[in-house]
Amino acid sequence: MFGSYKKKIEAYCEAAGIEVPIGFERHSAGRYAAIDLDSNPPKLVATTWSSVQDAVHYMANLAGGRRTRMLDFLKRRELTFNGKDNLVPGKLF
């Protein structure tokens, strides 16, 4: 299951011109992945998450005010942080 997320995330990033950091290869991939849009080119955050609570924690505490796009690779949806404690489903990708 985790291997399939890794392949899906890498394929998506390659097609969209998103840089994949070296550290991404070192860990299993979860269904939630963040893209740092303030990097040039946009860059995948090396850590992914299996639970929505962990993804919310990243957005609330660790994204550091950077423009960040959160993606759910199970449902193939973009997620928007509501600024508090939830990720709101958005458009399909």
N, CA, C and O atoms as CSV, one atom per row, in Angstrom:
chain,resi,resn,atom,element,x,y,z
A,1,MET,N,N,0.818,-1.189,0.000
A,1,MET,CA,C,0.000,0.000,0.000
A,1,MET,C,C,0.863,1.254,0.000
A,1,MET,O,O,0.646,2.154,-0.812
A,2,PHE,N,N,1.854,1.325,0.916
A,2,PHE,CA,C,2.698,2.516,0.963
A,2,PHE,C,C,3.511,2.666,-0.320
A,2,PHE,O,O,3.725,3.785,-0.787
A,3,GLY,N,N,3.967,1.553,-0.895
A,3,GLY,CA,C,4.725,1.613,-2.134
A,3,GLY,C,C,3.921,2.227,-3.261
A,3,GLY,O,O,4.460,2.951,-4.098
A,4,SER,N,N,2.627,1.936,-3.278
A,4,SER,CA,C,1.794,2.495,-4.341
A,4,SER,C,C,1.653,4.009,-4.193
A,4,SER,O,O,1.588,4.714,-5.200
A,5,TYR,N,N,1.603,4.523,-2.972
A,5,TYR,CA,C,1.553,5.976,-2.791
A,5,TYR,C,C,2.843,6.615,-3.271
A,5,TYR,O,O,2.812,7.666,-3.911
A,6,LYS,N,N,3.961,6.005,-2.973
A,6,LYS,CA,C,5.248,6.560,-3.387
A,6,LYS,C,C,5.290,6.705,-4.912
A,6,LYS,O,O,5.685,7.749,-5.430
A,7,LYS,N,N,4.889,5.669,-5.612
A,7,LYS,CA,C,4.900,5.705,-7.082
A,7,LYS,C,C,3.918,6.741,-7.621
A,7,LYS,O,O,4.229,7.458,-8.572
A,8,LYS,N,N,2.737,6.821,-7.019
A,8,LYS,CA,C,1.738,7.805,-7.459
A,8,LYS,C,C,2.238,9.232,-7.232
A,8,LYS,O,O,2.084,10.097,-8.095
A,9,ILE,N,N,2.831,9.466,-6.074
A,9,ILE,CA,C,3.334,10.805,-5.747
A,9,ILE,C,C,4.470,11.185,-6.692
A,9,ILE,O,O,4.498,12.300,-7.213
A,10,GLU,N,N,5.404,10.266,-6.915
A,10,GLU,CA,C,6.528,10.549,-7.818
A,10,GLU,C,C,6.039,10.815,-9.240
A,10,GLU,O,O,6.532,11.730,-9.899
A,11,ALA,N,N,5.079,10.029,-9.718
A,11,ALA,CA,C,4.546,10.228,-11.072
A,11,ALA,C,C,3.847,11.578,-11.186
A,11,ALA,O,O,4.013,12.282,-12.183
A,12,TYR,N,N,3.072,11.940,-10.176
A,12,TYR,CA,C,2.387,13.223,-10.177
A,12,TYR,C,C,3.404,14.363,-10.216
A,12,TYR,O,O,3.273,15.295,-11.010
A,13,CYS,N,N,4.406,14.282,-9.362
A,13,CYS,CA,C,5.421,15.339,-9.296
A,13,CYS,C,C,6.180,15.472,-10.616
A,13,CYS,O,O,6.429,16.584,-11.083
A,14,GLU,N,N,6.539,14.359,-11.203
A,14,GLU,CA,C,7.255,14.406,-12.484
A,14,GLU,C,C,6.408,15.076,-13.556
A,14,GLU,O,O,6.909,15.907,-14.314
A,15,ALA,N,N,5.133,14.722,-13.624
A,15,ALA,CA,C,4.244,15.293,-14.635
A,15,ALA,C,C,3.983,16.780,-14.403
A,15,ALA,O,O,3.774,17.528,-15.358
A,16,ALA,N,N,3.993,17.215,-13.133
A,16,ALA,CA,C,3.671,18.601,-12.804
A,16,ALA,C,C,4.902,19.492,-12.635
A,16,ALA,O,O,4.763,20.677,-12.332
A,17,GLY,N,N,6.106,18.939,-12.828
A,17,GLY,CA,C,7.316,19.744,-12.691
A,17,GLY,C,C,7.646,20.089,-11.247
A,17,GLY,O,O,8.234,21.135,-10.971
A,18,ILE,N,N,7.268,19.212,-10.328
A,18,ILE,CA,C,7.523,19.415,-8.902
A,18,ILE,C,C,8.775,18.637,-8.521
A,18,ILE,O,O,8.898,17.451,-8.829
A,19,GLU,N,N,9.694,19.305,-7.853
A,19,GLU,CA,C,10.944,18.675,-7.435
A,19,GLU,C,C,10.685,17.700,-6.285
A,19,GLU,O,O,9.969,18.022,-5.337
A,20,VAL,N,N,11.271,16.516,-6.379
A,20,VAL,CA,C,11.169,15.509,-5.325
A,20,VAL,C,C,12.497,15.493,-4.569
A,20,VAL,O,O,13.537,15.226,-5.172
A,21,PRO,N,N,12.487,15.772,-3.272
A,21,PRO,CA,C,13.741,15.815,-2.520
A,21,PRO,C,C,14.332,14.419,-2.336
A,21,PRO,O,O,13.614,13.420,-2.361
A,22,ILE,N,N,15.635,14.367,-2.152
A,22,ILE,CA,C,16.324,13.095,-1.960
A,22,ILE,C,C,15.755,12.350,-0.755
A,22,ILE,O,O,15.630,11.126,-0.800
A,23,GLY,N,N,15.413,13.043,0.296
A,23,GLY,CA,C,14.902,12.428,1.511
A,23,GLY,C,C,13.603,11.666,1.325
A,23,GLY,O,O,13.260,10.824,2.154
A,24,PHE,N,N,12.876,11.945,0.257
A,24,PHE,CA,C,11.613,11.253,0.007
A,24,PHE,C,C,11.822,9.755,-0.166
A,24,PHE,O,O,10.959,8.959,0.205
A,25,GLU,N,N,12.952,9.371,-0.721
A,25,GLU,CA,C,13.248,7.952,-0.971
A,25,GLU,C,C,13.518,7.166,0.308
A,25,GLU,O,O,13.459,5.937,0.299
A,26,ARG,N,N,13.807,7.844,1.386
A,26,ARG,CA,C,14.232,7.179,2.620
A,26,ARG,C,C,13.095,6.655,3.478
A,26,ARG,O,O,13.333,5.871,4.397
A,27,HIS,N,N,11.871,7.066,3.203
A,27,HIS,CA,C,10.749,6.728,4.068
A,27,HIS,C,C,9.592,6.159,3.267
A,27,HIS,O,O,9.491,6.380,2.060
A,28,SER,N,N,8.722,5.427,3.945
A,28,SER,CA,C,7.475,4.993,3.328
A,28,SER,C,C,6.609,6.217,3.086
A,28,SER,O,O,6.695,7.200,3.822
A,29,ALA,N,N,5.781,6.162,2.064
A,29,ALA,CA,C,4.921,7.292,1.738
A,29,ALA,C,C,3.499,7.041,2.221
A,29,ALA,O,O,2.957,5.949,2.050
A,30,GLY,N,N,2.900,8.068,2.829
A,30,GLY,CA,C,1.500,8.027,3.226
A,30,GLY,C,C,0.639,8.688,2.172
A,30,GLY,O,O,1.144,9.197,1.171
A,31,ARG,N,N,-0.647,8.678,2.400
A,31,ARG,CA,C,-1.587,9.184,1.398
A,31,ARG,C,C,-1.611,10.701,1.279
A,31,ARG,O,O,-2.004,11.219,0.234
A,32,TYR,N,N,-1.203,11.432,2.316
A,32,TYR,CA,C,-1.218,12.891,2.305
A,32,TYR,C,C,0.184,13.429,2.017
A,32,TYR,O,O,1.147,13.076,2.696
A,33,ALA,N,N,0.282,14.282,1.009
A,33,ALA,CA,C,1.567,14.865,0.634
A,33,ALA,C,C,1.407,16.374,0.486
A,33,ALA,O,O,0.372,16.864,0.034
A,34,ALA,N,N,2.448,17.096,0.874
A,34,ALA,CA,C,2.427,18.557,0.799
A,34,ALA,C,C,3.438,19.031,-0.254
A,34,ALA,O,O,4.526,18.473,-0.396
A,35,ILE,N,N,3.049,20.056,-0.970
A,35,ILE,CA,C,3.906,20.691,-1.969
A,35,ILE,C,C,4.187,22.108,-1.488
A,35,ILE,O,O,3.259,22.871,-1.218
A,36,ASP,N,N,5.462,22.460,-1.381
A,36,ASP,CA,C,5.879,23.812,-1.002
A,36,ASP,C,C,5.852,24.665,-2.259
A,36,ASP,O,O,6.728,24.547,-3.116
A,37,LEU,N,N,4.855,25.517,-2.367
A,37,LEU,CA,C,4.679,26.344,-3.558
A,37,LEU,C,C,5.595,27.567,-3.575
A,37,LEU,O,O,5.739,28.216,-4.611
A,38,ASP,N,N,6.211,27.886,-2.443
A,38,ASP,CA,C,7.120,29.026,-2.381
A,38,ASP,C,C,8.521,28.675,-2.882
A,38,ASP,O,O,9.335,29.571,-3.108
A,39,SER,N,N,8.810,27.394,-3.057
A,39,SER,CA,C,10.090,26.977,-3.647
A,39,SER,C,C,10.032,27.180,-5.151
A,39,SER,O,O,8.955,27.175,-5.747
A,40,ASN,N,N,11.188,27.358,-5.753
A,40,ASN,CA,C,11.241,27.517,-7.199
A,40,ASN,C,C,12.247,26.522,-7.774
A,40,ASN,O,O,13.449,26.743,-7.636
A,41,PRO,N,N,11.812,25.446,-8.408
A,41,PRO,CA,C,10.427,25.078,-8.687
A,41,PRO,C,C,9.732,24.584,-7.427
A,41,PRO,O,O,10.386,24.331,-6.416
A,42,PRO,N,N,8.390,24.442,-7.481
A,42,PRO,CA,C,7.682,23.881,-6.330
A,42,PRO,C,C,8.323,22.559,-5.914
A,42,PRO,O,O,8.815,21.806,-6.754
A,43,LYS,N,N,8.311,22.289,-4.609
A,43,LYS,CA,C,9.033,21.125,-4.095
A,43,LYS,C,C,8.147,20.302,-3.170
A,43,LYS,O,O,7.435,20.840,-2.323
A,44,LEU,N,N,8.204,19.002,-3.349
A,44,LEU,CA,C,7.507,18.080,-2.465
A,44,LEU,C,C,8.160,18.124,-1.094
A,44,LEU,O,O,9.387,18.129,-0.991
A,45,VAL,N,N,7.353,18.155,-0.043
A,45,VAL,CA,C,7.872,18.039,1.313
A,45,VAL,C,C,8.249,16.575,1.506
A,45,VAL,O,O,7.448,15.692,1.200
A,46,ALA,N,N,9.450,16.300,2.006
A,46,ALA,CA,C,9.978,14.938,2.065
A,46,ALA,C,C,9.132,14.001,2.915
A,46,ALA,O,O,9.099,12.798,2.655
A,47,THR,N,N,8.456,14.524,3.915
A,47,THR,CA,C,7.611,13.705,4.775
A,47,THR,C,C,6.192,13.688,4.227
A,47,THR,O,O,5.674,14.715,3.788
A,48,THR,N,N,5.564,12.510,4.256
A,48,THR,CA,C,4.146,12.383,3.935
A,48,THR,C,C,3.454,11.832,5.179
A,48,THR,O,O,4.113,11.423,6.134
A,49,TRP,N,N,2.135,11.824,5.161
A,49,TRP,CA,C,1.386,11.435,6.353
A,49,TRP,C,C,0.303,10.435,6.004
A,49,TRP,O,O,-0.294,10.492,4.929
A,50,SER,N,N,0.055,9.510,6.938
A,50,SER,CA,C,-0.989,8.513,6.762
A,50,SER,C,C,-2.299,8.943,7.409
A,50,SER,O,O,-3.364,8.445,7.044
A,51,SER,N,N,-2.228,9.865,8.368
A,51,SER,CA,C,-3.452,10.314,9.034
A,51,SER,C,C,-3.696,11.793,8.761
A,51,SER,O,O,-2.763,12.585,8.626
A,52,VAL,N,N,-4.965,12.136,8.685
A,52,VAL,CA,C,-5.328,13.525,8.442
A,52,VAL,C,C,-4.890,14.408,9.612
A,52,VAL,O,O,-4.551,15.574,9.411
A,53,GLN,N,N,-4.894,13.863,10.829
A,53,GLN,CA,C,-4.475,14.646,11.992
A,53,GLN,C,C,-3.008,15.063,11.872
A,53,GLN,O,O,-2.655,16.186,12.229
A,54,ASP,N,N,-2.156,14.172,11.375
A,54,ASP,CA,C,-0.745,14.513,11.197
A,54,ASP,C,C,-0.563,15.557,10.101
A,54,ASP,O,O,0.276,16.449,10.222
A,55,ALA,N,N,-1.350,15.446,9.033
A,55,ALA,CA,C,-1.278,16.431,7.948
A,55,ALA,C,C,-1.745,17.800,8.441
A,55,ALA,O,O,-1.152,18.820,8.091
A,56,VAL,N,N,-2.797,17.827,9.246
A,56,VAL,CA,C,-3.291,19.075,9.826
A,56,VAL,C,C,-2.223,19.674,10.744
A,56,VAL,O,O,-1.983,20.881,10.712
A,57,HIS,N,N,-1.590,18.844,11.549
A,57,HIS,CA,C,-0.529,19.328,12.452
A,57,HIS,C,C,0.587,19.988,11.648
A,57,HIS,O,O,1.092,21.039,12.042
A,58,TYR,N,N,0.976,19.386,10.531
A,58,TYR,CA,C,2.006,19.985,9.688
A,58,TYR,C,C,1.554,21.365,9.206
A,58,TYR,O,O,2.298,22.340,9.312
A,59,MET,N,N,0.338,21.439,8.678
A,59,MET,CA,C,-0.145,22.702,8.135
A,59,MET,C,C,-0.261,23.766,9.230
A,59,MET,O,O,0.038,24.937,8.991
A,60,ALA,N,N,-0.689,23.368,10.415
A,60,ALA,CA,C,-0.909,24.327,11.505
A,60,ALA,C,C,0.384,24.776,12.163
A,60,ALA,O,O,0.489,25.922,12.602
A,61,ASN,N,N,1.379,23.883,12.240
A,61,ASN,CA,C,2.549,24.174,13.061
A,61,ASN,C,C,3.886,24.194,12.340
A,61,ASN,O,O,4.820,24.852,12.799
A,62,LEU,N,N,3.999,23.497,11.233
A,62,LEU,CA,C,5.315,23.331,10.631
A,62,LEU,C,C,5.466,23.937,9.244
A,62,LEU,O,O,6.591,24.085,8.768
A,63,ALA,N,N,4.395,24.285,8.594
A,63,ALA,CA,C,4.481,24.847,7.245
A,63,ALA,C,C,5.094,26.247,7.272
A,63,ALA,O,O,5.517,26.752,6.232
A,64,GLY,N,N,5.147,26.862,8.416
A,64,GLY,CA,C,5.854,28.128,8.590
A,64,GLY,C,C,5.352,29.273,7.745
A,64,GLY,O,O,6.149,30.107,7.315
A,65,GLY,N,N,4.057,29.343,7.490
A,65,GLY,CA,C,3.500,30.442,6.718
A,65,GLY,C,C,3.789,30.365,5.228
A,65,GLY,O,O,3.474,31.296,4.487
A,66,ARG,N,N,4.384,29.268,4.782
A,66,ARG,CA,C,4.679,29.119,3.359
A,66,ARG,C,C,3.417,28.682,2.625
A,66,ARG,O,O,2.569,27.988,3.187
A,67,ARG,N,N,3.299,29.094,1.365
A,67,ARG,CA,C,2.176,28.621,0.553
A,67,ARG,C,C,2.381,27.123,0.323
A,67,ARG,O,O,3.392,26.703,-0.241
A,68,THR,N,N,1.425,26.340,0.759
A,68,THR,CA,C,1.550,24.893,0.721
A,68,THR,C,C,0.281,24.290,0.157
A,68,THR,O,O,-0.826,24.689,0.519
A,69,ARG,N,N,0.450,23.332,-0.727
A,69,ARG,CA,C,-0.674,22.606,-1.307
A,69,ARG,C,C,-0.669,21.200,-0.723
A,69,ARG,O,O,0.325,20.485,-0.847
A,70,MET,N,N,-1.766,20.793,-0.090
A,70,MET,CA,C,-1.884,19.455,0.486
A,70,MET,C,C,-2.715,18.597,-0.458
A,70,MET,O,O,-3.778,19.013,-0.920
A,71,LEU,N,N,-2.225,17.407,-0.736
A,71,LEU,CA,C,-2.908,16.490,-1.652
A,71,LEU,C,C,-3.197,15.164,-0.968
A,71,LEU,O,O,-2.368,14.647,-0.219
A,72,ASP,N,N,-4.370,14.621,-1.231
A,72,ASP,CA,C,-4.771,13.305,-0.738
A,72,ASP,C,C,-4.665,12.340,-1.922
A,72,ASP,O,O,-5.466,12.403,-2.854
A,73,PHE,N,N,-3.682,11.458,-1.879
A,73,PHE,CA,C,-3.445,10.558,-3.004
A,73,PHE,C,C,-4.335,9.320,-2.980
A,73,PHE,O,O,-4.287,8.523,-3.917
A,74,LEU,N,N,-5.140,9.135,-1.946
A,74,LEU,CA,C,-6.121,8.056,-1.963
A,74,LEU,C,C,-7.368,8.504,-2.721
A,74,LEU,O,O,-7.853,7.797,-3.604
A,75,LYS,N,N,-7.876,9.669,-2.374
A,75,LYS,CA,C,-9.087,10.196,-3.009
A,75,LYS,C,C,-8.799,11.103,-4.192
A,75,LYS,O,O,-9.718,11.552,-4.877
A,76,ARG,N,N,-7.499,11.376,-4.435
A,76,ARG,CA,C,-7.070,12.231,-5.542
A,76,ARG,C,C,-7.732,13.605,-5.472
A,76,ARG,O,O,-8.255,14.117,-6.462
A,77,ARG,N,N,-7.691,14.190,-4.265
A,77,ARG,CA,C,-8.270,15.515,-4.030
A,77,ARG,C,C,-7.252,16.451,-3.413
A,77,ARG,O,O,-6.409,16.052,-2.609
A,78,GLU,N,N,-7.354,17.707,-3.813
A,78,GLU,CA,C,-6.586,18.757,-3.146
A,78,GLU,C,C,-7.323,19.094,-1.851
A,78,GLU,O,O,-8.553,19.096,-1.814
A,79,LEU,N,N,-6.576,19.375,-0.805
A,79,LEU,CA,C,-7.160,19.706,0.490
A,79,LEU,C,C,-6.715,21.102,0.903
A,79,LEU,O,O,-5.564,21.483,0.689
A,80,THR,N,N,-7.616,21.851,1.487
A,80,THR,CA,C,-7.324,23.205,1.935
A,80,THR,C,C,-7.416,23.248,3.454
A,80,THR,O,O,-8.407,22.808,4.037
A,81,PHE,N,N,-6.383,23.780,4.086
A,81,PHE,CA,C,-6.372,23.929,5.542
A,81,PHE,C,C,-7.317,25.065,5.922
A,81,PHE,O,O,-7.226,26.161,5.369
A,82,ASN,N,N,-8.226,24.806,6.866
A,82,ASN,CA,C,-9.204,25.824,7.259
A,82,ASN,C,C,-8.652,26.830,8.265
A,82,ASN,O,O,-9.383,27.699,8.740
A,83,GLY,N,N,-7.354,26.715,8.592
A,83,GLY,CA,C,-6.731,27.653,9.516
A,83,GLY,C,C,-6.874,27.275,10.976
A,83,GLY,O,O,-6.355,27.961,11.856
A,84,LYS,N,N,-7.577,26.187,11.233
A,84,LYS,CA,C,-7.805,25.783,12.617
A,84,LYS,C,C,-7.417,24.332,12.841
A,84,LYS,O,O,-6.332,24.042,13.345
A,85,ASP,N,N,-8.310,23.419,12.463
A,85,ASP,CA,C,-8.100,22.019,12.818
A,85,ASP,C,C,-8.626,21.028,11.792
A,85,ASP,O,O,-8.918,19.881,12.131
A,86,ASN,N,N,-8.749,21.458,10.545
A,86,ASN,CA,C,-9.354,20.575,9.554
A,86,ASN,C,C,-8.808,20.859,8.154
A,86,ASN,O,O,-8.364,21.966,7.848
A,87,LEU,N,N,-8.854,19.827,7.319
A,87,LEU,CA,C,-8.553,19.964,5.905
A,87,LEU,C,C,-9.855,19.785,5.141
A,87,LEU,O,O,-10.549,18.782,5.308
A,88,VAL,N,N,-10.181,20.754,4.307
A,88,VAL,CA,C,-11.433,20.756,3.569
A,88,VAL,C,C,-11.177,20.218,2.166
A,88,VAL,O,O,-10.287,20.708,1.470
A,89,PRO,N,N,-11.957,19.201,1.734
A,89,PRO,CA,C,-11.766,18.642,0.392
A,89,PRO,C,C,-12.030,19.694,-0.685
A,89,PRO,O,O,-12.964,20.491,-0.594
A,90,GLY,N,N,-11.178,19.665,-1.698
A,90,GLY,CA,C,-11.312,20.596,-2.821
A,90,GLY,C,C,-11.425,19.838,-4.124
A,90,GLY,O,O,-12.021,18.763,-4.190
A,91,LYS,N,N,-10.844,20.414,-5.155
A,91,LYS,CA,C,-10.981,19.842,-6.487
A,91,LYS,C,C,-10.151,18.560,-6.643
A,91,LYS,O,O,-9.173,18.325,-5.933
A,92,LEU,N,N,-10.591,17.757,-7.597
A,92,LEU,CA,C,-9.866,16.545,-7.943
A,92,LEU,C,C,-8.608,16.906,-8.709
A,92,LEU,O,O,-8.542,17.947,-9.364
A,93,PHE,N,N,-7.613,16.042,-8.622
A,93,PHE,CA,C,-6.408,16.239,-9.422
A,93,PHE,C,C,-6.057,14.952,-10.129
A,93,PHE,O,O,-5.068,14.899,-10.861
